[in-house]
Amino acid sequence: MSRDCNCPTHVAVRATPPQPSTAARITTLPYPERKQDGRYYLPITVAGMQVEALVDTGATLTYIGKELQRHLDEHQIKARRQTRRIQLANQTYIPSTKMYPVTIELGKKMTHLLVSALPTLAEPVILGMDFLRKRNLTITVDGQPVAATRLSTQTPTDHLAMLTERQHLTEKENHQLNTLLTGNAAVFSTITGPSTAAEHVIRLKHDRPLKQRYYPRNPAMQEVINQEVDELLATGRIEVSNSAYSSP
């Protein structure tokens, strides 16, 4: 997301004027006093929840925080899995693993959008350029409209696709593998967690654990890491290690 700018230049943001909606309001996130710092907010409604959403031209996508994500889950709006790394203003990255198909109501106009979930987001919603383009928002500086850069429509080349989607089996081998998996579906469906088919022994020159520097993470990043590790533990894809050689 973008850094704040306190430039003295006169800037105006114009969007569709908000109109009172006739839809039923289920939940409202109040506009906090501490957020009245000169930035641009728009009153929107998502799945019956009213929020004050931050307008951020430095964000290419629209993001939602944990309150709205919880609200969407409670209303059975199915999340889609994704693997995306979000770059913050301090040049660090945090992962986003879920996105939601939502309808954003501003005034009497509805906008359908896929939004990415960031549980550690400080704002309830950040409206990025994907939403602003769909709503034809205009920014003027000293009376002159500012044109946004065009979205890149470049598609990955065949060469890159072959690198990421490289096939390791021949057509015959793939057919044999599918036949094996299908014929033994009952066996493979019960296999979970680490395999016990083999054991590996690592012989060390001495039994003194190597000293490793602890790499602290900022609280937001650490919370995301903890959530991912807890999910992997819960699904049995990793195990708790008590080894002295484990990295801190």
C-alpha positions in Angstrom: 0.0 0.0 0.0 1.2 3.5 -0.6 2.8 5.9 1.8 1.0 9.0 3.0 1.9 12.2 1.3 1.5 15.7 2.9 2.2 17.6 -0.3 0.7 21.1 -0.4 -0.7 20.6 -4.0 -4.4 21.1 -4.2 -6.0 17.7 -5.0 -9.6 16.8 -5.6 -11.1 13.3 -5.8 -14.5 12.9 -7.5 -16.5 9.7 -7.4 -20.1 8.8 -7.7 -21.9 10.8 -5.0 -23.1 8.5 -2.2 -26.9 8.0 -2.1 -28.9 6.6 0.7 -29.5 2.9 0.0 -32.7 1.0 0.5 -30.9 -2.2 1.3 -31.1 -3.6 4.8 -28.1 -2.8 7.0 -26.8 -5.7 9.0 -23.6 -4.4 10.5 -21.8 -1.1 10.6 -18.2 -0.5 11.3 -18.0 3.1 12.8 -15.8 5.8 11.3 -13.0 6.0 13.9 -11.9 9.5 15.0 -8.2 8.5 14.8 -8.6 8.0 11.1 -9.7 11.6 10.4 -6.2 12.5 9.2 -7.0 14.1 5.8 -7.0 10.9 3.7 -9.9 10.0 1.4 -12.6 7.7 2.6 -15.8 6.5 0.9 -18.9 5.0 2.7 -19.5 1.6 1.1 -21.6 -1.4 1.9 -20.4 -5.0 1.4 -22.8 -7.9 2.1 -24.9 -5.7 4.4 -21.9 -4.3 6.3 -21.4 -0.5 6.2 -17.7 0.6 6.3 -15.6 3.6 5.7 -13.2 2.4 3.0 -9.8 4.1 2.5 -9.2 5.2 -1.1 -5.6 4.3 -2.0 -4.3 4.9 -5.5 -1.0 3.2 -4.5 -2.8 -0.1 -4.2 -3.4 -2.1 -7.4 -6.0 -4.3 -5.8 -8.8 -3.9 -3.2 -8.1 -5.5 0.3 -10.3 -6.3 3.3 -9.4 -6.6 6.9 -10.3 -9.4 9.4 -13.7 -7.9 10.5 -15.1 -7.8 7.0 -13.5 -11.2 6.2 -15.3 -12.7 9.3 -18.5 -11.1 8.2 -18.2 -12.7 4.7 -17.5 -16.1 6.2 -20.5 -15.8 8.5 -22.7 -15.0 5.5 -21.3 -18.1 3.7 -19.6 -16.1 0.9 -17.1 -18.8 -0.3 -13.5 -17.7 -0.4 -11.2 -18.7 -3.2 -7.7 -19.9 -2.5 -4.8 -17.8 -3.9 -1.1 -17.5 -3.5 -0.2 -13.8 -3.6 2.6 -11.8 -1.9 1.6 -8.2 -1.1 4.3 -5.6 -1.0 3.9 -3.0 1.7 5.2 0.6 1.7 8.2 -0.4 3.8 9.2 -2.9 1.0 8.3 -6.0 3.0 5.9 -8.7 1.8 3.0 -10.4 3.5 1.0 -13.3 2.0 -2.6 -13.3 1.1 -4.2 -16.8 0.7 -7.8 -15.9 0.2 -9.9 -13.8 -2.0 -13.7 -13.2 -2.0 -16.2 -12.4 -4.8 -18.1 -9.4 -3.4 -20.5 -6.7 -4.5 -19.5 -3.2 -3.3 -22.4 -0.8 -3.0 -21.5 2.9 -3.3 -24.6 5.2 -3.5 -27.0 3.2 -5.6 -24.5 1.6 -7.9 -23.1 -1.9 -7.4 -19.6 -3.0 -8.4 -18.7 -6.7 -8.5 -15.1 -7.3 -7.5 -12.7 -9.9 -6.2 -11.0 -8.7 -3.0 -8.0 -10.1 -1.3 -8.1 -10.8 2.5 -5.4 -9.4 4.7 -6.2 -10.2 8.4 -3.6 -7.8 9.7 -4.9 -4.8 7.7 -5.2 -1.6 9.7 -8.2 -0.5 7.7 -11.6 -2.3 7.3 -11.3 -1.9 3.5 -8.7 -0.4 1.1 -10.2 0.5 -2.3 -7.5 0.0 -4.8 -7.1 0.9 -8.5 -9.2 -2.1 -9.6 -12.3 -0.6 -7.9 -11.5 3.0 -8.9 -11.1 2.1 -12.6 -14.4 0.3 -12.6 -16.1 3.3 -11.0 -14.3 5.8 -13.3 -13.0 7.8 -10.4 -11.3 11.1 -11.5 -8.5 12.8 -9.7 -7.7 16.5 -10.6 -4.7 18.5 -9.5 -5.1 22.3 -9.9 -8.0 21.7 -12.2 -6.2 19.3 -14.4 -7.3 15.6 -14.6 -4.6 13.1 -13.8 -4.6 10.1 -16.1 -3.9 6.7 -14.6 -1.4 4.5 -16.3 -2.8 1.7 -18.4 -3.2 -1.8 -17.0 -0.7 -4.2 -18.5 -2.5 -6.8 -20.7 0.7 -8.7 -21.5 0.2 -12.4 -21.1 3.0 -14.9 -20.1 4.9 -16.2 -23.0 4.8 -19.9 -23.9 8.4 -20.3 -22.7 7.5 -19.1 -19.2 4.4 -21.3 -19.2 6.5 -24.3 -20.1 8.8 -23.5 -17.2 6.0 -23.3 -14.6 3.9 -26.1 -16.1 6.6 -28.5 -17.1 5.4 -32.0 -17.6 7.6 -34.7 -16.1 5.7 -37.7 -17.3 5.1 -38.9 -20.8 1.5 -39.4 -21.9 1.8 -43.2 -21.4 3.3 -42.8 -18.0 0.6 -40.3 -17.0 -2.1 -42.7 -18.1 -0.4 -45.5 -16.0 -0.3 -43.3 -13.0 -3.9 -42.2 -13.3 -4.9 -45.9 -13.6 -3.0 -46.8 -10.5 -4.4 -43.9 -8.5 -8.0 -44.6 -9.6 -7.7 -48.4 -9.0 -6.4 -47.8 -5.4 -8.5 -44.8 -4.5 -9.6 -46.3 -1.2 -6.0 -46.9 -0.2 -4.7 -43.4 -1.1 -7.7 -41.6 0.4 -6.6 -42.7 3.9 -3.0 -41.6 3.6 -2.4 -38.4 5.6 0.6 -36.8 7.2 4.3 -37.6 6.8 5.2 -41.0 5.3 6.5 -43.8 7.5 7.7 -45.9 4.6 11.3 -45.0 5.1 13.6 -43.5 7.8 16.6 -41.3 7.1 19.7 -41.1 9.4 21.8 -38.0 9.5 25.3 -38.6 11.0 27.0 -35.5 12.4 30.6 -35.0 13.4 29.6 -33.8 16.9 26.4 -33.5 18.9 26.7 -29.8 19.6 23.9 -27.8 17.9 25.1 -25.0 15.8 24.3 -21.5 17.0 22.0 -19.7 14.8 20.9 -16.1 14.9 17.2 -15.5 15.7 15.5 -13.6 12.9 12.6 -11.6 14.5 9.6 -10.6 12.3 7.3 -7.7 12.7 4.1 -8.5 14.6 1.9 -8.4 11.5 4.2 -10.8 9.6 4.6 -13.1 12.6 0.8 -13.4 13.1 0.5 -14.5 9.4 3.3 -17.0 9.8 1.7 -18.4 13.0 -1.7 -18.8 11.2 -0.1 -20.7 8.3 1.9 -23.0 10.6 -1.2 -23.7 12.7 -3.2 -24.6 9.6 -0.4 -26.9 8.4 -0.3 -28.6 11.8 -4.0 -29.0 11.9 -4.1 -30.7 8.5 -1.2 -33.0 9.4 1.1 -31.7 6.7 3.9 -30.9 9.2 4.8 -32.1 12.7 6.0 -30.3 15.8 9.8 -30.7 16.1 11.6 -30.8 19.4 15.1 -31.2 17.8 17.8 -28.9 19.1 18.8 -28.4 15.5 15.6 -26.8 14.5 16.0 -23.2 13.3 14.5 -20.7 15.8 
